[in-house]
Amino acid sequence: MTQKTLETIKKLRLWGMARVYETSLENARQNALSADELVGGLVEAEWDDRQNRNLERRLRNARFRYQSCMESIDYQADRNLDRGQLIRFAECNYIGKHENIIITGSTGIGKSFIATALGHQACTFGFKVYYANLGKLFSRLKMGKADGSYLKEISKIERQDLLIIDDFGLIPIDSANRSVLMEIVEDRHNRASMIITSQLPVNCWHEVIGEKTIADAILDRIAHDAHRIELRGESLRKIRDKKKNMEIMN
């Protein structure tokens, strides 16, 4: 009977429950547990398994460029990073309020790493997250217009609770891309959150976007009341390289 029960559990695709039940059979632990304890353990195992699989799926769908989490953020380096602010962001309340975060600073200072850590945290809270380098996103959407997948891609972006746009301002934004950016921003305004990283300070974004009217409209929606993280200091990559060179010399 117990083996038949196990097979039925697997047919129902209750993998967490099946794993614990199978283990209990192998260890003969089920005889030492009351019915309530056994059922409680099986349900808890199934819940944990589903939560873990859902998290893995959200992380996979997010397409993060880096592997990072809030615990791995370096607060020791002098780069104007407010631990209290990051702790508040880690609660993900800004997503529920449909607020944006802008992270600016020079190359190598850790903008993308922090943005990814915030995205990872959002995934653990059950939010749908999508990470995209802006230049690559423009290219993908341009191809989408050619092969007919554009609306599908835009719809996918629209469904995300948090959109992370990395490396804003690295490439000039032409007329077609301005329209795409405006569409994305308009779809998300007061509906969903964005995290945007850029080497350029926000006061230079008008020039990058071009066409003053559209630039005003875009910035009014993403930057007007956004939370700011303005990183300063030396590139962390350079600091790590210096340490490696010192270790080699010693």
C-alpha positions in Angstrom: 0.0 0.0 0.0 2.8 2.4 0.9 4.5 1.9 -2.4 1.3 2.4 -4.3 0.7 5.6 -2.4 4.1 6.8 -3.3 3.5 6.1 -7.0 0.2 8.0 -6.8 1.9 11.0 -5.2 4.4 11.0 -8.0 1.7 10.8 -10.7 0.1 13.8 -9.1 3.5 15.6 -9.5 3.8 16.3 -5.8 7.5 16.1 -5.9 8.3 17.6 -2.5 5.8 15.4 -0.8 7.0 12.3 -2.7 10.6 12.9 -1.7 9.8 13.2 2.0 7.4 10.2 1.9 10.0 8.1 0.1 12.7 9.0 2.7 10.3 8.2 5.5 9.7 4.8 4.0 13.4 4.0 3.6 14.0 5.0 7.2 10.9 3.5 8.5 10.2 6.8 10.2 6.5 6.8 9.3 5.9 4.3 12.0 7.3 6.7 14.6 5.1 9.6 13.5 1.5 10.3 14.3 -0.9 10.8 11.4 -0.9 14.6 12.0 2.9 14.8 12.1 3.2 12.8 8.9 0.6 14.8 7.0 2.0 18.1 8.4 5.5 17.1 7.2 4.4 16.1 3.8 2.4 19.3 3.2 5.3 21.5 4.5 7.7 19.6 2.2 5.5 20.1 -0.8 5.1 23.8 0.0 8.8 24.3 0.3 9.5 22.4 -2.9 7.0 24.5 -4.9 8.3 27.8 -3.5 11.9 26.8 -4.4 10.9 25.7 -8.0 8.9 29.0 -8.4 11.9 31.0 -7.3 14.2 29.1 -9.7 11.8 29.8 -12.5 11.6 33.5 -11.7 15.4 33.8 -11.5 15.7 31.9 -14.9 13.1 34.1 -16.5 14.8 37.3 -15.2 17.9 36.6 -17.3 20.2 38.3 -14.9 23.7 39.1 -16.2 25.3 38.7 -12.8 24.9 36.4 -9.9 24.4 38.6 -6.8 22.2 39.0 -3.8 21.7 41.6 -1.1 24.1 39.8 1.3 26.9 40.0 -1.2 26.9 43.8 -1.5 30.1 45.4 -0.4 29.5 48.3 2.0 33.2 48.7 2.9 34.3 50.5 -0.2 33.9 54.3 -0.1 31.3 54.8 -2.8 28.5 56.7 -1.2 26.4 53.7 -0.6 23.7 54.0 2.1 23.2 50.6 3.9 19.9 51.8 5.4 18.5 52.8 2.0 19.4 49.4 0.6 17.8 47.6 3.5 14.6 49.5 2.9 14.8 48.6 -0.8 15.3 44.9 0.2 11.8 44.9 1.7 10.5 45.5 -1.9 7.8 48.0 -0.8 8.8 50.3 -3.7 7.5 47.6 -6.1 4.2 47.5 -4.5 4.0 51.3 -4.8 5.1 51.1 -8.4 8.2 53.3 -7.7 11.4 53.5 -9.7 15.1 53.4 -8.6 17.9 55.1 -10.6 21.5 54.0 -9.9 24.2 56.2 -11.4 28.0 56.2 -11.2 31.2 55.6 -13.2 32.0 52.3 -14.9 33.0 49.4 -12.6 31.5 51.0 -9.5 29.0 48.2 -9.0 25.7 49.6 -10.5 24.7 46.5 -12.3 25.7 44.3 -9.4 23.4 46.2 -7.0 20.6 46.3 -9.5 20.8 42.6 -9.9 20.9 42.0 -6.1 17.7 44.1 -5.8 16.2 42.1 -8.7 17.2 38.8 -7.0 15.6 40.0 -3.8 12.4 40.9 -5.7 12.3 37.3 -7.1 12.5 35.8 -3.6 9.5 38.0 -2.6 7.5 36.5 -5.5 7.7 39.3 -8.0 8.3 38.8 -11.7 11.6 40.5 -12.8 13.2 41.1 -16.2 16.8 42.3 -16.7 17.9 43.8 -19.9 20.9 45.7 -21.2 19.2 48.7 -23.0 21.2 48.4 -26.2 20.5 44.6 -26.5 16.9 45.2 -25.7 16.5 47.8 -28.5 18.2 45.3 -30.9 15.9 42.4 -29.8 12.8 44.6 -30.2 14.0 45.8 -33.6 14.3 42.2 -34.7 10.9 41.6 -33.2 9.4 44.1 -35.6 11.0 42.3 -38.5 9.9 38.8 -37.5 6.5 39.6 -36.0 7.4 38.9 -32.4 7.5 42.6 -31.3 4.1 42.7 -29.6 4.9 39.4 -27.8 8.1 40.9 -26.4 6.5 44.1 -25.4 3.7 42.2 -23.7 6.2 40.1 -21.8 8.0 43.3 -20.6 4.7 44.8 -19.6 3.8 41.8 -17.4 6.9 42.2 -15.2 6.6 43.6 -11.8 10.1 45.0 -12.0 12.0 45.8 -15.2 15.8 46.4 -14.8 17.3 48.5 -17.6 21.1 48.4 -17.5 23.6 50.7 -19.1 21.2 53.5 -20.0 22.9 56.2 -22.1 25.8 54.1 -23.5 24.5 54.3 -27.0 22.7 57.2 -28.7 18.9 56.7 -28.9 17.5 57.2 -32.4 14.0 58.1 -33.4 12.8 54.4 -33.6 14.3 53.6 -30.2 12.9 56.7 -28.6 9.4 55.5 -29.6 10.1 52.1 -28.1 11.4 53.5 -24.9 8.4 55.8 -24.6 6.1 52.9 -25.1 7.8 50.8 -22.4 7.9 53.8 -20.0 4.2 54.7 -20.6 3.1 51.1 -20.1 4.8 51.0 -16.8 4.0 54.5 -15.4 2.1 54.1 -12.1 1.6 50.4 -12.9 5.0 48.7 -12.3 8.5 49.5 -11.2 11.8 50.0 -13.0 15.5 50.0 -11.9 17.7 52.0 -14.3 21.5 52.1 -14.2 23.6 54.6 -16.0 27.1 56.0 -16.1 25.6 59.4 -16.8 23.9 61.6 -14.2 20.2 62.1 -14.7 20.7 65.8 -15.8 22.5 64.5 -18.9 19.7 62.1 -20.0 17.9 64.7 -22.0 20.8 64.9 -24.4 20.9 61.1 -24.7 17.2 60.7 -25.4 17.1 63.7 -27.8 13.9 65.4 -29.1 13.0 67.5 -26.1 9.3 66.8 -26.0 9.7 63.0 -25.8 12.7 63.4 -23.4 10.6 65.5 -21.1 7.8 62.9 -21.2 10.1 60.0 -20.5 12.0 61.6 -17.7 8.8 62.9 -16.1 7.6 59.3 -15.8 10.8 57.6 -14.7 12.9 60.2 -12.9 10.6 62.8 -11.4 10.1 61.0 -8.0 12.5 58.1 -8.4 14.7 56.9 -5.6 18.3 57.7 -6.3 21.5 55.8 -5.6 24.4 58.0 -6.7 27.6 55.9 -6.5 31.0 57.6 -6.3 34.6 56.6 -5.9 37.1 54.4 -7.6 36.1 51.5 -9.8 35.8 48.3 -7.8 37.4 46.4 -10.7 40.5 48.6 -10.5 40.6 48.1 -6.7 40.4 44.3 -7.1 43.1 44.4 -9.9 45.4 46.4 -7.6 44.9 43.9 -4.8 45.7 41.0 -7.1 48.8 42.7 -8.4 50.0 43.4 -4.9 49.4 39.7 -3.9 51.4 38.6 -7.0 54.2 41.0 -6.2 54.3 39.8 -2.6 
